[in-house]
Amino acid sequence: MRSSSISRETINCRPFSKFGLRHSFVTRHSSFVILLLLASSFGYSSEPLRALLITGGCCHDYAAQKKILTEGISARANVTWTIVCEGVGSDKDVKFSIYEKPDWAKGFDIVVHNECSGQLTNVAWIEHIAKGHFEGVPAVVIHCSIHSYRYSSSDEWRKLLGVSSYQHQAFRPFEVINLQPKHPVMIGFPAKWQDDPDELYEIKVVWPTCIPLAESLTPGKETDKHTCVWVNTYGKARVFGTTLGHSNQTMQRELYLDLVTRGLLWACDKLDADGKPKVGYGKQ
């Protein structure tokens, strides 16, 4: 396994950029095919997924989580990262600087939202963020990103997420139930698992484009169920979401990192039906 996304990108690109310019076309073509076959057999891809992580804001240890998520996912899948981490602390209305760009999502294969900006309500700003995905850039939305922009009068962010939530329960353990054990994202996951202490987000709306994959049970009131893992479509974009992930303890779990990695690959259409990365997109 390669230890960093930098070395992963170098290995994938260098062999092909220097290949024999003095060979005949037939020799070059044959050798190139052989290299591609070898690359496939070892699980390499000439183009790692280019992921953007947007993180920061209120109420969470984003300085640590940006490292946990990027390193954990890259240990499982062929992904390189650009990280935007801003407003860490108590700021509840962060305007992340990357969103100032007209085409802020251009050049990325996937955007991971792990941001907390719950009191920002500017409709034009929020709809601009959502528009970055509508034309096809996939998304992963984690924990407080579900509560970001929640007081806005626009539904576009909520449509992107696939769910609407406005509050969460106390920080405590609760059970998570696998609703779709045959879905590629959920294959092999337990039928039921006891989560670390977390914030159970109460889901008020599951949008028609959303497919719930797992649900949380309110302790002592198991008829009170809330979607906590799902997939969604928004325009041309595929979206994976989970409300789980308040604490570093949860994010560091193998099960959690496996889940988010699967979701990311699914959103990029790089996950096989059996829940394994497609050739070239597994761990390097």
N, C-alpha and C positions, 0 to 999 in steps of 0.2 A: 504494500500500500504506500502511495506517495504521501509525504508528510505535509505538503502545502499545495494550495491551488496554483501558485506560481510555477512550481516544478511540473505540475500536471499540464499546464498550458504549454510549457516549453517542450515537453516530451511529445505532445500531440502535434505541434506545428513544425518543429525543426527538421525532422527527417524528410518531410515532403518538400520543403522550400529549397533544399540543397541538391535535390535529386538530379542525376546525370544529364546535364544539358548536351553533352557531346555524343551521347548514344543515338543510334538510329531511332526513328519513331517506333518501330516494332519493339525494339529492346526496351525503350523507355516505357511504352505502354504495358508490356508484359511485366516489367519490374514494378511498375506502379500498382498493377492489379495484385501482385504478390504481396506488396506492402500493405495494401488495403485488407487483404485476407488475413495477414498476420495481425494487423491492428484489430480486426474484428475478433479474432480468436483470443486475444488477450484483453478484450473489452475496451480498447482504446477508441477514442473518437477524435477526428481532426478538429472538431469544433465543440469545445465544452460549452455548456449552457452558461450564458452571461446573465448573472442574477444581480439585481439591485435590491439591497436591504435598506429600507427607510425605517429608522427607529429613533426613539427619544420621546421627551415629554414627561408627563407626570407619573409619579407613583410606582415606578418599577426600576429595577437595577439594569438599565439598558446598557451601561458600560460593560457589564459582564455578559449580558444576554447576546449582544452583537457577536461576541467571541464564541459563546456556546453554540449559537445557531449556525454561524458560517462554518466553523470548524467541524461541527457535528454532521452537517449536511454534506460537506465536501469529503468527509471520510466515508460517505456512503454512496455518493453520486458524483458524476463528472461535472462539477459546477465551479465557476470562478465568480468572484464577488466585487462589487462596488458598494461601499457602505456610506450612507448618509446618517450620521448620528448627531442630533441637535436638540437643544432645549431640555437637556437632562436635568431633572429636579422637580420642581413644583409647578412648572409652567403648564397650564391646562388649555392654552390656546395657541400652541406653536404653529407657525406657518413655515413649514420646511422649505428651505431655499430652492431645492431642486424643482419644486412645483411652479416656480416663477418662469421657468422655460416654457415656451409655447408647445414644444414637442417633448415634454419632460421624460417620457418613457421610451423615446426613440433609441435604438441601439441595444436594447435589452431583450432577452428571451423570456424573462420572468421578473416580476417585482414582488418582493416579500414585504408586506406591511406589518410591522410590529411597533406601531406608534400609538401615542396616547395624547390626543388633542380634543378632549371631550367638549370643551366649551366654545370651540371655533364654529361660527354659524354662517359665515360669508357664503352665500349661495353660489356666486360666480366662481369663487375659489374652489369650492367643493365639487361643483359640476365640472370644472376644468380637470381636477384630479381624476374623476370618474371617466371622463372622456378619453384620458390616456389609455384606458383599458378597453373601451367599448369597441374599438376597431380591431382588437385581437391580441393585445399584449396580456398574457396570463397573469394571474395574481395568486398569492398566498396571503391570507389575512389571519392574524393571530391575536388572540386575547383582547387587549385594550383597543386594538384597531376597530373592534366591533362597536365599542362605545365612543370612538372618535366621531366628531361631527354629528353626534346624535340629536342635538337640539336644532339642527338646521331645518328650515321649512322644505328643503328639497329632499326628495327620496332617492336621488341618483346614487349616492354612496351606499344607501341601504340596499338598493337593487344590485349594485356591484357585489356587496357582501353576500346577499342571498337571504339574510335574516335581519330583523329589527330587534334591538335590545336597548333598554334604557336604565337598567339597574342590575345589581348583582347581590347575591346573598353573602352572609358572613364567610370569612376565611376559615375553612374547615374541610375535612375529608368528605367525599361523597362517591357513590358508585357510578361507573360509566358502563353502559350497555352497548354492545356491538349489534347494531340493527341490520347491517348488510354484510354478513361474513363472507359472501361470495363476490363482493365488489373488489376490484383489484387493489384499492387502497387498504381494505380491511382484511384481506385474506391472511389467515394465520394469527390474527390478533385474538386475545381472549374473548370469550362470550361475555364476560363481565370482569371488570377490574376495579380495584379500590384505588382511587387516585390519591396522590399526595394532597395535603391541605391546599385548597385552591379556592377561587371565587366562582361560584356557580352563577353563570349569567342567565338571567331569566329572558327567554325568547318570547317576544310578543307577536311577531309575525314571521312565518316562514314563507318566503316569496315563491310563486309558482315554478320558477326556474331552479329551485333549490331541491337537492336530494339529501335528506338526512342520512348519515352513516352511523352515528352513535348519539346516545342521549344521556344526560345526567339526571340522577334521581335525587330529589330533595330529601335529606335525612329525616326520618320520622314521618315522612309524607310522600311515600313512593308513587302515589298517583300524580304527584306534581313533577312532570317530566319536561326537560328542556333539551332541545337539540344542542349538541356540543361539538360534533364533527360533521362536516357536510361537504358536498361539491355543488357548484353552481355554474350557470352560464350567464354572461352579461354581454349582450351584443355578440361579437365574435370571440369573446374571451372565455376561457375556462378558468374557474376559480376554485381553490380549495380553502376551507376555513375551519378554524377551531377556536372555541372560547377558552380552552385550557392553556395554561402557561403563565400564570401570575408570577410564580417564584422560580428562582434559579434551580432549586431542588427538582422541580417538575421537569424543567427543560433539559436537565442533565441526564434524565432517565433514558436508557436505551430505547424503551418502548416509545417515548415521546419523540425522540429524534428519528426513529424509524418511521413513525406516523407522518411527521411533517415532511420528511424526505419523500415518502411515497406520494403524499399529496402534491408536492412540487413537481415530481416527475409526471404524475397524472395530468396536472394542469398544462404541462408542456407537451403532452401526448408522447411521453417517453417511458411509459409504464406498460408492460405486457399485461395480458389478461390474467396471468398467474401471479401478479403482484411483483414481478421482478423487473429491474431496469431493462429497457431495450438495449440491444448491442451498442456498445460505445458509451453508454451513459451510466454504467455501474461504477463501483469504486475502482480507483486506478492503482 
